[in-house]
Amino acid sequence: MKKFFVLILLQCFLGYTIYGQKLSELYKKDVINLIPNVGFGKNTNWDTLFNKATQEPGKRKNLIVAPDGSIFVSQSNRHEIWKFDSNGNFVKRIGKKGSKLNEFPYTPTIEGIFNNQYIYTNDVQGRMKFFDFDGRFIKMLKLDYMPLNTVPLKDNKIAVLGFVVGNNSRYIVAIKDFNTGTEKIILSEPSYTAEKSIKINYPEGGMFGFIAPYSETAPGIGVNSKDNLILALRKTGTVEEYTPDGTKINSFKLNIEPLKITQDDINKSYENGLKLVETISENLNRTPKGKELSKEEKDRIINQARSQMEKLKDPAMYPDHLPYFSTMIIDSEGNLLFFEYTKVDQPATNHFKAFSYDMKGKYLGASSFKSENIDLSFNPDRFIFFKGMVYTIAKVQTKGAEKWQIIKMEPK
């Protein structure tokens, strides 16, 4: 009995030393340093894989980590999924461009680990394809709308944040059954109103448009350590927890004070709109040969653009305040991180504050993540917690050079 008790203590000690301090305790610090694992991926030629593949070699990639530590990466300029082992060494490519079930007609996005045994992908046409960890095709589900994000739940369910296109375009959050393909809608809300949109019509039916700053706020979704759905509303700061059958079991309000929209913000938005008109004018003079526009057509488009930009001076085009958060990330302990939403004129920086909460809504602290010589991006598709560690795809600067690669880091 004593030997068994000593063994339990040893296992607990080893688990603590391997994974370090609890993340919930780290969030009490103002700054959390992310220390890279120096030997991770040392046998992988990152220049060949990432840096010569696209002009944006890291920004357009997604990353997931399997239960055994294997890593799967998708990138939007290739019809492939790349597999790496738990040490960051390249293993194989999965899929290629094509119309077969084990191929990708559109570039896939790697989404998650389903039932601890499959990886799955999405594309813009709503094809969800499932593969085992060796890349063998298992099954395809089809969505009737554009998937923006999905998270795997327990009980053979997947939560989907989707965008429904049309005159009544809206965001929906649905829970889809893997076995039957049936769905339960738990949220449906308009994506924006026509009054708050800028639309510029081109000849032959073309159109350019955008929404007034801060007016479009899609909800955030994630999965917690109990494999339940977390739904966070950027407009109201409300966080809700749902079981895989769509039953709401918990909710709380973020104690974050969102920034107000000021007259100065409105003025800067209008100035940016006028600069956009100049860009549109320049682009009209660069149309391909054979598709040139007449002077009258160009003048009509520019006048229309200037008229539309005048709407940006109206305070009614904007909400009262910024969204409560920009990004939600759930760590490997199930804590929720809400990264602050900053104004468009704020200088680019990766030192965003993350407000952390446990699953019951208890506030843990506000911290920023930093790592020397690494350009961090707090995107839930590229900033992944796994067993207390952080995995990311980021740009590393060394000796005056920079390159993209997968990095494994320990929070301290």
Backbone hydrogen bonds in HBPLUS format (Angstrom, degrees):
<---DONOR---> <-ACCEPTOR-->    atom                        ^
c    i                          cat <-CA-CA->   ^        H-A-AA   ^      H-
h    n   atom  resd res      DA  || num        DHA   H-A  angle D-A-AA Bond
n    s   type  num  typ     dist DA aas  dist angle  dist       angle   num
A0005-PHE N   A0001-MET O   2.99 MM   4  6.27 156.1  2.05 148.6 155.1     1
A0006-VAL N   A0002-LYS O   2.92 MM   4  6.18 158.2  1.96 152.0 157.6     2
A0007-LEU N   A0003-LYS O   2.99 MM   4  6.19 151.4  2.07 142.9 150.8     3
A0008-ILE N   A0004-PHE O   3.04 MM   4  6.36 153.0  2.11 147.2 153.8     4
A0009-LEU N   A0005-PHE O   3.06 MM   4  6.38 161.1  2.10 149.6 154.2     5
A0010-LEU N   A0006-VAL O   2.91 MM   4  6.13 155.2  1.97 148.0 155.1     6
A0011-GLN N   A0007-LEU O   2.92 MM   4  6.18 156.7  1.97 149.5 155.5     7
A0012-CYS N   A0008-ILE O   2.97 MM   4  6.24 159.0  2.01 150.3 156.1     8
A0013-PHE N   A0009-LEU O   2.88 MM   4  6.12 156.7  1.93 148.1 154.9     9
A0014-LEU N   A0010-LEU O   2.84 MM   4  6.05 164.0  1.86 152.1 156.5    10
A0015-GLY N   A0011-GLN O   2.88 MM   4  6.05 160.0  1.92 147.7 153.5    11
A0016-TYR N   A0012-CYS O   3.01 MM   4  6.22 150.0  2.10 142.7 150.5    12
A0017-THR N   A0013-PHE O   2.92 MM   4  6.20 159.1  1.97 152.6 158.2    13
A0018-ILE N   A0014-LEU O   2.91 MM   4  6.03 153.1  1.98 150.9 157.9    14
A0019-TYR N   A0015-GLY O   3.18 MM   4  6.22 169.1  2.19 144.1 147.1    15
A0020-GLY N   A0016-TYR O   2.73 MM   4  5.43 122.1  2.07 139.0 151.4    16
A0025-GLU N   A0022-LYS O   3.10 MM   3  5.45 137.3  2.29 104.2 115.3    17
A0026-LEU N   A0022-LYS O   3.21 MM   4  6.60 149.0  2.31 144.1 153.1    18
A0026-LEU N   A0023-LEU O   2.98 MM   3  4.95 115.5  2.41  94.3 110.9    19
A0027-TYR N   A0023-LEU O   3.13 MM   4  6.43 142.7  2.28 152.9 161.6    20
A0028-LYS N   A0025-GLU O   3.21 MM   3  5.80 165.7  2.24 115.1 118.6    21
A0029-LYS N   A0026-LEU O   2.92 MM   3  5.72 169.0  1.94 126.2 129.9    22
A0368-SER N   A0030-ASP O   2.93 MM 338  6.36 145.8  2.05 140.9 149.0    23
A0032-ILE N   A0368-SER O   2.82 MM 336  6.10 167.3  1.84 162.8 166.4    24
A0370-LYS N   A0032-ILE O   2.97 MM 338  6.25 157.1  2.02 157.3 158.6    25
A0412-LYS N   A0033-ASN O   2.75 MM 379  5.22 151.1  1.83 153.1 162.9    26
A0034-LEU N   A0370-LYS O   2.79 MM 336  6.00 158.6  1.84 161.6 165.8    27
A0035-ILE N   A0410-GLU O   2.91 MM 375  5.05 171.0  1.92 139.8 138.2    28
A0410-GLU N   A0035-ILE O   2.87 MM 375  5.05 159.1  1.91 132.7 135.9    29
A0037-ASN N   A0408-LYS O   2.74 MM 371  5.61 150.8  1.83 173.8 168.8    30
A0040-PHE N   A0037-ASN O   3.20 MM   3  5.56 160.2  2.24 112.4 118.5    31
A0042-LYS N   A0039-GLY O   3.33 MM   3  5.41 150.9  2.42 130.4 123.1    32
A0041-GLY N   A0087-ASN O   2.68 MM  46  5.85 154.5  1.74 162.7 153.4    33
A0044-THR N   A0041-GLY O   3.11 MM   3  5.29 166.2  2.13 113.4 116.1    34
A0049-LEU N   A0045-ASN O   3.20 MM   4  6.48 163.9  2.22 151.6 156.3    35
A0050-PHE N   A0046-TRP O   2.79 MM   4  5.52 160.6  1.83 147.1 153.2    36
A0051-ASN N   A0046-TRP O   3.35 MM   5  6.71 158.4  2.40 142.8 149.0    37
A0053-ALA N   A0050-PHE O   3.31 MM   3  5.48 164.9  2.34 108.6 112.7    38
A0076-SER N   A0060-ARG O   3.02 MM  16  5.75 157.1  2.08 157.3 163.4    39
A0062-ASN N   A0074-SER O   2.84 MM  12  5.24 152.2  1.92 143.3 151.8    40
A0074-SER N   A0062-ASN O   3.11 MM  12  5.24 150.9  2.20 130.8 139.3    41
A0063-LEU N   A0381-ASP O   2.83 MM 318  5.83 150.0  1.92 163.8 172.5    42
A0064-ILE N   A0072-PHE O   3.02 MM   8  5.43 147.2  2.13 152.3 160.5    43
A0072-PHE N   A0064-ILE O   3.04 MM   8  5.43 163.2  2.07 147.8 152.4    44
A0066-ALA N   A0070-SER O   2.77 MM   4  5.15 165.6  1.79 153.9 158.7    45
A0069-GLY N   A0066-ALA O   2.87 MM   3  5.25 162.1  1.90 121.6 125.0    46
A0071-ILE N   A0084-PHE O   2.88 MM  13  4.95 164.3  1.91 136.5 141.8    47
A0084-PHE N   A0071-ILE O   2.73 MM  13  4.95 155.2  1.79 151.8 156.3    48
A0073-VAL N   A0082-TRP O   2.82 MM   9  5.08 154.7  1.89 144.8 153.2    49
A0082-TRP N   A0073-VAL O   2.78 MM   9  5.08 170.1  1.79 154.9 157.7    50
A0078-ARG N   A0075-GLN O   3.17 MM   3  5.81 168.9  2.18 124.1 125.8    51
A0081-ILE N   A0094-ILE O   2.85 MM  13  4.89 148.5  1.95 141.5 151.0    52
A0094-ILE N   A0081-ILE O   2.67 MM  13  4.89 150.8  1.75 151.9 159.7    53
A0083-LYS N   A0092-LYS O   2.89 MM   9  5.37 170.8  1.90 163.3 164.6    54
A0091-VAL N   A0083-LYS O   2.79 MM   8  5.42 161.5  1.82 155.3 150.2    55
A0092-LYS N   A0083-LYS O   3.39 MM   9  5.37 152.6  2.47 127.6 134.0    56
A0085-ASP N   A0089-ASN O   2.89 MM   4  5.43 156.6  1.94 148.9 152.7    57
A0088-GLY N   A0085-ASP O   2.96 MM   3  5.38 163.8  1.98 119.0 121.5    58
A0104-PHE N   A0096-LYS O   2.87 MM   8  6.01 164.9  1.90 157.6 161.2    59
A0098-GLY N   A0104-PHE O   3.26 MM   6  5.33 153.8  2.34 100.7 105.9    60
A0103-GLU N   A0100-LYS O   2.97 MM   3  5.09 158.6  2.01 114.3 116.1    61
A0109-THR N   A0122-ASN O   2.83 MM  13  5.23 149.2  1.93 149.6 158.3    62
A0122-ASN N   A0109-THR O   2.96 MM  13  5.23 145.8  2.08 137.1 147.5    63
A0111-GLU N   A0120-TYR O   2.92 MM   9  5.85 171.3  1.93 163.0 160.8    64
A0120-TYR N   A0112-GLY O   3.29 MM   8  5.99 137.7  2.48 153.8 158.0    65
A0114-PHE N   A0118-TYR O   2.76 MM   4  5.09 158.2  1.80 144.9 151.7    66
A0117-GLN N   A0114-PHE O   3.04 MM   3  6.12 175.6  2.05 131.9 133.3    67
A0118-TYR N   A0114-PHE O   3.07 MM   4  5.09 152.1  2.15 145.7 152.3    68
A0119-ILE N   A0131-PHE O   2.86 MM  12  5.40 153.7  1.93 154.6 162.5    69
A0131-PHE N   A0119-ILE O   2.89 MM  12  5.40 163.4  1.92 156.4 160.2    70
A0121-THR N   A0129-LYS O   2.89 MM   8  5.28 148.5  1.98 142.3 152.4    71
A0129-LYS N   A0121-THR O   3.07 MM   8  5.28 141.3  2.22 128.2 139.6    72
A0126-GLY N   A0123-ASP O   2.99 MM   3  5.52 159.7  2.03 122.7 123.6    73
A0143-LEU N   A0126-GLY O   2.83 MM  17  4.60 151.0  1.91 132.0 141.1    74
A0128-MET N   A0141-LEU O   2.83 MM  13  5.03 176.3  1.83 161.9 160.6    75
A0141-LEU N   A0128-MET O   2.81 MM  13  5.03 156.2  1.87 144.7 152.5    76
A0130-PHE N   A0139-LYS O   2.81 MM   9  5.20 165.2  1.83 165.8 166.8    77
A0138-ILE N   A0130-PHE O   2.72 MM   8  5.31 160.7  1.75 155.6 148.8    78
A0132-ASP N   A0136-ARG O   2.95 MM   4  5.41 152.8  2.02 143.1 149.5    79
A0135-GLY N   A0132-ASP O   2.90 MM   3  5.34 163.6  1.93 117.4 122.1    80
A0146-MET N   A0163-PHE O   3.18 MM  17  5.17 149.8  2.28 154.9 146.4    81
A0163-PHE N   A0146-MET O   2.78 MM  17  5.17 153.9  1.85 148.0 157.0    82
A0148-LEU N   A0161-LEU O   2.77 MM  13  5.58 164.6  1.79 156.1 161.1    83
A0149-ASN N   A0161-LEU O   3.25 MM  12  5.13 154.5  2.32 141.1 141.8    84
A0161-LEU N   A0149-ASN O   2.76 MM  12  5.13 177.9  1.76 159.8 160.5    85
A0151-VAL N   A0159-ALA O   2.90 MM   8  5.29 152.4  1.98 144.8 152.3    86
A0159-ALA N   A0151-VAL O   2.89 MM   8  5.29 160.9  1.93 167.9 162.6    87
A0153-LEU N   A0157-LYS O   2.88 MM   4  5.19 163.1  1.91 146.1 144.8    88
A0178-PHE N   A0156-ASN O   2.84 MM  22  5.39 176.0  1.84 159.2 159.9    89
A0158-ILE N   A0176-LYS O   2.87 MM  18  5.17 147.4  1.98 145.0 155.2    90
A0176-LYS N   A0158-ILE O   2.72 MM  18  5.17 169.3  1.73 159.5 156.9    91
A0160-VAL N   A0174-ALA O   2.74 MM  14  5.20 160.9  1.78 158.7 164.0    92
A0174-ALA N   A0160-VAL O   2.90 MM  14  5.20 157.1  1.95 147.9 153.8    93
A0162-GLY N   A0172-ILE O   2.84 MM  10  5.23 165.5  1.87 151.8 156.7    94
A0172-ILE N   A0162-GLY O   2.98 MM  10  5.23 158.9  2.02 139.0 142.8    95
A0164-VAL N   A0170-ARG O   2.84 MM   6  5.29 171.4  1.84 165.1 166.8    96
A0170-ARG N   A0164-VAL O   3.07 MM   6  5.29 144.6  2.20 134.3 145.2    97
A0191-SER N   A0169-SER O   3.25 MM  22  6.03 168.3  2.27 122.6 123.4    98
A0171-TYR N   A0189-GLU O   2.80 MM  18  5.46 154.7  1.87 172.6 170.2    99
A0189-GLU N   A0171-TYR O   2.96 MM  18  5.46 159.1  2.00 153.5 160.4   100
A0173-VAL N   A0187-LEU O   2.93 MM  14  5.01 151.2  2.01 135.9 137.6   101
A0186-ILE N   A0173-VAL O   2.88 MM  13  5.79 167.2  1.90 165.3 169.5   102
A0175-ILE N   A0184-LYS O   2.88 MM   9  5.18 154.4  1.94 138.9 146.5   103
A0184-LYS N   A0175-ILE O   2.95 MM   9  5.18 140.4  2.11 131.3 143.8   104
A0177-ASP N   A0182-THR O   2.86 MM   5  5.45 161.5  1.90 161.4 167.3   105
A0181-GLY N   A0177-ASP O   2.78 MM   4  5.02 144.1  1.91 134.9 144.8   106
A0196-LYS N   A0193-THR O   3.01 MM   3  5.58 150.4  2.10 114.4 122.5   107
A0197-SER N   A0194-ALA O   3.19 MM   3  5.26 159.9  2.23 114.0 113.0   108
A0212-ALA N   A0196-LYS O   3.14 MM  16  5.93 169.3  2.16 171.7 169.6   109
A0198-ILE N   A0210-PHE O   2.79 MM  12  5.34 168.5  1.81 171.4 173.7   110
A0210-PHE N   A0198-ILE O   3.01 MM  12  5.34 144.1  2.14 138.9 149.5   111
A0200-ILE N   A0208-PHE O   2.73 MM   8  5.12 156.3  1.79 158.1 165.7   112
A0208-PHE N   A0200-ILE O   2.82 MM   8  5.12 159.7  1.86 147.3 154.3   113
A0202-TYR N   A0206-GLY O   2.65 MM   4  4.60 175.4  1.65 133.7 132.6   114
A0215-SER N   A0212-ALA O   3.09 MM   3  5.65 155.0  2.16 145.1 144.7   115
A0220-GLY N   A0232-ALA O   2.82 MM  12  5.02 168.2  1.83 156.2 158.5   116
A0232-ALA N   A0220-GLY O   2.84 MM  12  5.02 171.4  1.85 151.5 153.9   117
A0222-GLY N   A0230-ILE O   2.96 MM   8  5.03 136.2  2.16 141.5 148.3   118
A0230-ILE N   A0222-GLY O   2.79 MM   8  5.03 164.2  1.81 147.0 145.3   119
A0224-ASN N   A0228-ASN O   3.07 MM   4  5.64 157.5  2.12 152.1 158.6   120
A0227-ASP N   A0224-ASN O   2.94 MM   3  5.27 159.2  1.98 118.5 121.1   121
A0229-LEU N   A0242-TYR O   2.93 MM  13  5.05 139.4  2.10 151.2 154.8   122
A0242-TYR N   A0229-LEU O   2.84 MM  13  5.05 160.2  1.88 146.5 152.7   123
A0231-LEU N   A0240-GLU O   2.85 MM   9  5.13 166.8  1.87 152.1 156.7   124
A0240-GLU N   A0231-LEU O   2.78 MM   9  5.13 163.0  1.81 151.4 157.4   125
A0233-LEU N   A0238-THR O   2.90 MM   5  5.38 167.1  1.92 161.2 165.6   126
A0237-GLY N   A0233-LEU O   2.83 MM   4  5.48 145.7  1.95 153.0 161.4   127
A0324-TYR N   A0234-ARG O   2.87 MM  90  5.19 169.1  1.88 147.2 147.4   128
A0254-LEU N   A0237-GLY O   2.84 MM  17  5.27 171.1  1.85 156.8 159.3   129
A0239-VAL N   A0252-PHE O   2.84 MM  13  5.40 165.9  1.85 169.7 172.9   130
A0252-PHE N   A0239-VAL O   2.92 MM  13  5.40 147.6  2.02 147.2 157.0   131
A0241-GLU N   A0250-ASN O   2.83 MM   9  5.08 159.6  1.87 148.0 146.5   132
A0249-ILE N   A0241-GLU O   2.88 MM   8  5.80 161.8  1.91 153.5 159.6   133
A0243-THR N   A0247-THR O   2.89 MM   4  5.28 156.3  1.95 143.2 148.2   134
A0246-GLY N   A0243-THR O   2.85 MM   3  5.38 162.7  1.88 124.8 127.5   135
A0322-LEU N   A0259-LEU O   2.77 MM  63  5.47 161.9  1.81 164.4 170.8   136
A0261-ILE N   A0320-ASP O   3.15 MM  59  5.82 165.7  2.17 134.3 132.5   137
A0265-ASP N   A0262-THR O   3.11 MM   3  5.13 120.2  2.48  93.8 107.9   138
A0266-ILE N   A0262-THR O   3.12 MM   4  6.51 153.5  2.19 145.3 152.3   139
A0267-ASN N   A0263-GLN O   2.89 MM   4  6.17 156.4  1.94 149.1 155.5   140
A0268-LYS N   A0264-ASP O   3.00 MM   4  6.23 157.6  2.05 146.9 152.4   141
A0269-SER N   A0265-ASP O   2.95 MM   4  6.16 149.9  2.04 144.4 153.0   142
A0270-TYR N   A0266-ILE O   2.99 MM   4  6.27 153.6  2.06 147.4 154.1   143
A0271-GLU N   A0267-ASN O   2.95 MM   4  6.27 154.6  2.02 146.2 153.4   144
A0272-ASN N   A0268-LYS O   2.94 MM   4  6.17 156.9  1.99 146.4 152.3   145
A0273-GLY N   A0269-SER O   2.98 MM   4  6.25 141.6  2.13 138.6 149.5   146
A0274-LEU N   A0270-TYR O   3.01 MM   4  6.41 148.9  2.11 149.2 156.5   147
A0275-LYS N   A0271-GLU O   3.07 MM   4  6.41 151.6  2.15 146.2 154.1   148
A0276-LEU N   A0272-ASN O   2.98 MM   4  6.23 144.2  2.11 139.4 149.2   149
A0277-VAL N   A0273-GLY O   3.08 MM   4  6.46 143.1  2.22 141.3 150.7   150
A0278-GLU N   A0274-LEU O   3.26 MM   4  6.65 151.2  2.35 142.7 149.0   151
A0279-THR N   A0275-LYS O   3.06 MM   4  6.45 152.3  2.14 144.9 152.6   152
A0280-ILE N   A0276-LEU O   2.85 MM   4  6.17 157.6  1.90 152.6 158.4   153
A0281-SER N   A0277-VAL O   2.93 MM   4  6.20 156.9  1.98 148.4 154.6   154
A0282-GLU N   A0278-GLU O   2.98 MM   4  6.28 155.3  2.05 147.6 153.9   155
A0283-ASN N   A0279-THR O   2.94 MM   4  6.20 157.4  1.99 150.1 156.5   156
A0284-LEU N   A0280-ILE O   2.97 MM   4  6.22 144.0  2.11 147.0 156.5   157
A0285-ASN N   A0282-GLU O   3.16 MM   3  5.43 141.5  2.31 101.5 112.1   158
A0286-ARG N   A0283-ASN O   2.97 MM   3  5.08 160.7  2.00 107.9 112.7   159
A0291-LYS N   A0288-PRO O   2.98 MM   3  5.58 159.6  2.02 137.7 140.1   160
A0298-LYS N   A0294-SER O   2.98 MM   4  6.29 161.6  2.01 155.1 160.0   161
A0299-ASP N   A0295-LYS O   2.91 MM   4  6.09 164.6  1.93 151.5 155.8   162
A0300-ARG N   A0296-GLU O   2.96 MM   4  6.11 152.5  2.04 143.1 150.7   163
A0301-ILE N   A0297-GLU O   3.06 MM   4  6.31 156.0  2.12 147.5 153.2   164
A0302-ILE N   A0298-LYS O   2.97 MM   4  6.22 168.3  1.98 157.3 160.1   165
A0303-ASN N   A0299-ASP O   2.91 MM   4  5.99 165.5  1.94 149.9 154.2   166
A0304-GLN N   A0300-ARG O   3.03 MM   4  6.08 152.1  2.11 138.1 146.2   167
A0305-ALA N   A0301-ILE O   2.87 MM   4  6.12 152.9  1.94 148.1 155.9   168
A0306-ARG N   A0302-ILE O   2.91 MM   4  6.20 163.3  1.94 154.5 158.0   169
A0307-SER N   A0303-ASN O   3.00 MM   4  6.15 158.1  2.05 144.1 150.4   170
A0308-GLN N   A0304-GLN O   2.94 MM   4  6.17 156.3  1.99 147.8 154.2   171
A0309-MET N   A0305-ALA O   2.94 MM   4  6.16 156.5  1.99 151.9 158.2   172
A0310-GLU N   A0307-SER O   3.27 MM   3  5.41 140.7  2.43  97.9 108.5   173
A0311-LYS N   A0308-GLN O   3.03 MM   3  5.69 153.2  2.10 115.0 122.3   174
A0312-LEU N   A0309-MET O   2.95 MM   3  5.48 152.5  2.03 112.0 120.1   175
A0313-LYS N   A0310-GLU O   3.13 MM   3  5.74 168.8  2.14 117.1 120.4   176
A0314-ASP N   A0311-LYS O   3.11 MM   3  5.57 163.8  2.14 114.3 119.5   177
A0317-MET N   A0314-ASP O   2.97 MM   3  5.71 167.5  1.99 124.4 128.5   178
A0318-TYR N   A0315-PRO O   3.10 MM   3  5.67 167.9  2.11 118.7 122.6   179
A0326-SER N   A0339-PHE O   2.82 MM  13  5.68 168.2  1.84 160.1 164.2   180
A0339-PHE N   A0327-THR O   2.89 MM  12  5.27 162.8  1.92 159.9 162.9   181
A0329-ILE N   A0337-LEU O   2.91 MM   8  5.12 158.3  1.96 145.8 153.0   182
A0337-LEU N   A0329-ILE O   2.78 MM   8  5.12 155.2  1.84 158.9 166.7   183
A0331-ASP N   A0335-ASN O   2.99 MM   4  5.49 154.5  2.06 152.7 159.1   184
A0334-GLY N   A0331-ASP O   3.08 MM   3  5.37 159.9  2.12 109.6 115.9   185
A0336-LEU N   A0357-TYR O   2.79 MM  21  5.17 164.1  1.82 158.4 162.1   186
A0357-TYR N   A0336-LEU O   2.91 MM  21  5.17 149.5  2.01 144.6 154.1   187
A0338-PHE N   A0355-PHE O   2.88 MM  17  5.08 161.0  1.92 138.8 145.2   188
A0355-PHE N   A0338-PHE O   2.87 MM  17  5.08 168.8  1.88 139.7 136.3   189
A0340-GLU N   A0353-LYS O   2.98 MM  13  5.73 159.5  2.02 165.2 169.3   190
A0346-GLN N   A0343-LYS O   3.06 MM   3  5.55 164.6  2.08 116.4 121.2   191
A0354-ALA N   A0367-SER O   2.63 MM  13  5.32 154.6  1.70 153.1 161.6   192
A0367-SER N   A0354-ALA O   3.04 MM  13  5.32 157.8  2.09 142.8 143.0   193
A0356-SER N   A0365-GLY O   2.87 MM   9  5.51 174.9  1.87 171.5 173.2   194
A0364-LEU N   A0356-SER O   2.79 MM   8  5.30 176.6  1.79 143.5 142.7   195
A0358-ASP N   A0362-LYS O   2.92 MM   4  5.34 150.8  2.01 141.8 150.7   196
A0361-GLY N   A0358-ASP O   3.02 MM   3  5.46 163.8  2.05 116.1 120.2   197
A0374-ILE N   A0371-SER O   3.27 MM   3  5.61 160.2  2.31 133.2 129.2   198
A0397-GLN N   A0373-ASN O   2.91 MM  24  5.18 166.5  1.92 155.0 158.6   199
A0375-ASP N   A0395-LYS O   2.96 MM  20  5.31 168.8  1.97 156.9 160.5   200
A0382-ARG N   A0379-ASN O   2.77 MM   3  5.32 161.0  1.80 122.7 129.3   201
A0383-PHE N   A0379-ASN O   2.82 MM   4  5.66 116.5  2.22 158.3 171.0   202
A0384-ILE N   A0391-TYR O   2.81 MM   7  5.05 166.5  1.83 160.8 160.4   203
A0391-TYR N   A0384-ILE O   2.70 MM   7  5.05 162.5  1.73 152.6 158.9   204
A0386-PHE N   A0389-MET O   2.87 MM   3  5.28 156.7  1.93 142.6 148.8   205
A0389-MET N   A0386-PHE O   3.03 MM   3  5.28 164.0  2.05 116.7 119.2   206
A0390-VAL N   A0409-MET O   2.85 MM  19  5.10 169.1  1.86 153.2 156.3   207
A0409-MET N   A0390-VAL O   2.75 MM  19  5.10 162.5  1.78 155.5 161.2   208
A0392-THR N   A0407-ILE O   3.00 MM  15  5.39 153.7  2.07 149.6 157.5   209
A0407-ILE N   A0392-THR O   2.80 MM  15  5.39 162.0  1.83 160.6 165.9   210
A0394-ALA N   A0405-GLN O   3.16 MM  11  5.94 157.8  2.21 164.7 161.3   211
A0405-GLN N   A0394-ALA O   3.14 MM  11  5.94 150.1  2.23 152.1 158.8   212
A0396-VAL N   A0403-LYS O   2.76 MM   7  5.42 174.6  1.76 154.4 153.8   213
A0403-LYS N   A0396-VAL O   2.95 MM   7  5.42 148.9  2.04 142.9 152.2   214
A0398-THR N   A0401-ALA O   2.78 MM   3  5.33 147.8  1.88 145.6 156.0   215
A0401-ALA N   A0398-THR O   2.89 MM   3  5.33 163.3  1.92 122.1 125.6   216
